[in-house]
Amino acid sequence: MNVYDSMRIASMFRAMGFAETDDAKAADAIVLNTCAVREKATNKVFSELGRLRSNKKPDAIFGIVGCVAREAGTDAFRRIPELNFVLGPQTYHKLPEIIANPGVKLLDIELPGLEKFNALDNSAFKIHHSAFAYVPIQEGCNHCCTYCIVPFTRGRELSRPFDDVMRDVHAAADAGAIEICFLGQNVNGYKFSLANLIRETANIESVKRIRFTSSYPTEMSDDLIALFGTEPKLLPFLNMPIQSGSQNVLTRMNRPYSLELYLGIVDKLKNIRQDIQISSDFIVGFPGETDEEFEQSCDVAQKVGYINSFSFKYSPRPHTAAALMPGQIPENIKKQRLKILDGILNENNRAFNESCVGKIFECLVEGPDKTGKHLIARTPYMQQIIIPKTDSALVPVRVTSANKCSLRGEVVKNQS
């Protein structure tokens, strides 16, 4: 979602006549789009703000948007008095007000529902003209996991009207997007049916690939699961966070699903589409987590064989119940557990990547690599693959080598 928000912010500035620069000292406007999911991320924001205020142009407009802005509120102005604005994740569409009135400070961290989507038109897709597009369909979350700050920073769950979403999809397709990724904190909880959105989008001839993130296990309806077996444009890849392999920890996290339900969904998906792969999220060191409960997470990671996962040490966040729970785990134990789990997840990732060598995948080109000599593309499993330059946006690629982080491949010119 933050990538989408950053895209929209950049589009607003371009529409106002600004151009992007990598030199903060030369910038006329500096906007930090922020994430507050972990304490480390929040600390890094204020560290960066302190560095920027000493290096920016004296008259440069300067501020933060997003979840840290919502979390910090007026305290952000106290810590960094030079800030011109502090705007939450649902109010950054008010940035043009700051540009029009550079001498005015603006604090707006309210949660005005879907106002930002109504205020932002879909010209951003034309400006970015990318082969892939993020389309948010839902924002906020009702699940209230005890570790998660999202219900505070982004509010309760709201679904965009079906027709509004499809207008964005058509605008993205008309601008050249051939892959559509539907976004939401609880994307498969979209109340107007994610399955129907996927079916409608698949009817657009120029759209070749469809995916969605991030999904919640109890919202994986049979209708949605069945689509993986019937809709070829829906990629064979699903991010479905489990967070812990311990039923006791899941209960303390207020994630109301059983391991049997979660693993049953994985089995259904693999029975419906044999080439499907799953990614996940894990939290280690949640309050009260025992060695046995941690080992259960390791067991689930091995059992499912996630091809790509994000794992984190538990980080107490304000406005969450878990921050006040007894049994907070010492940092050294969290660090040790994370290293063990990462070892398992990285081995799964490496093994899957190596299993792809020799196979041919249709890959979506994202752009040049750092050297400018090759291109970065994505397989249907979201693996990064380095390929020779080509003029096509979607190309068949044979994987020639693999490591834990990425693949290399060659374009197949005459695929029979």
Secondary structure as UniProt FT lines:
FT   HELIX           2..15
FT   TURN            16..17
FT   HELIX           24..26
FT   STRAND          29..34
FT   HELIX           39..55
FT   TURN            58..59
FT   STRAND          61..66
FT   HELIX           67..72
FT   HELIX           74..79
FT   TURN            81..82
FT   STRAND          85..87
FT   TURN            89..91
FT   HELIX           92..94
FT   HELIX           95..100
FT   TURN            102..103
FT   STRAND          106..108
FT   TURN            113..114
FT   HELIX           115..119
FT   HELIX           123..128
FT   STRAND          132..136
FT   STRAND          138..139
FT   TURN            146..147
FT   HELIX           150..153
FT   STRAND          158..159
FT   HELIX           162..174
FT   TURN            175..176
FT   STRAND          179..183
FT   TURN            185..186
FT   HELIX           187..189
FT   TURN            191..192
FT   HELIX           194..202
FT   TURN            205..206
FT   STRAND          209..213
FT   HELIX           217..219
FT   HELIX           222..230
FT   TURN            232..233
FT   STRAND          237..239
FT   HELIX           247..252
FT   TURN            253..254
FT   HELIX           259..272
FT   TURN            274..275
FT   STRAND          277..284
FT   TURN            287..288
FT   HELIX           291..304
FT   STRAND          308..313
FT   TURN            318..319
FT   HELIX           322..324
FT   HELIX           331..355
FT   TURN            356..358
FT   STRAND          360..368
FT   TURN            370..371
FT   STRAND          375..378
FT   TURN            380..381
FT   STRAND          384..387
FT   STRAND          394..402
FT   STRAND          407..411
//
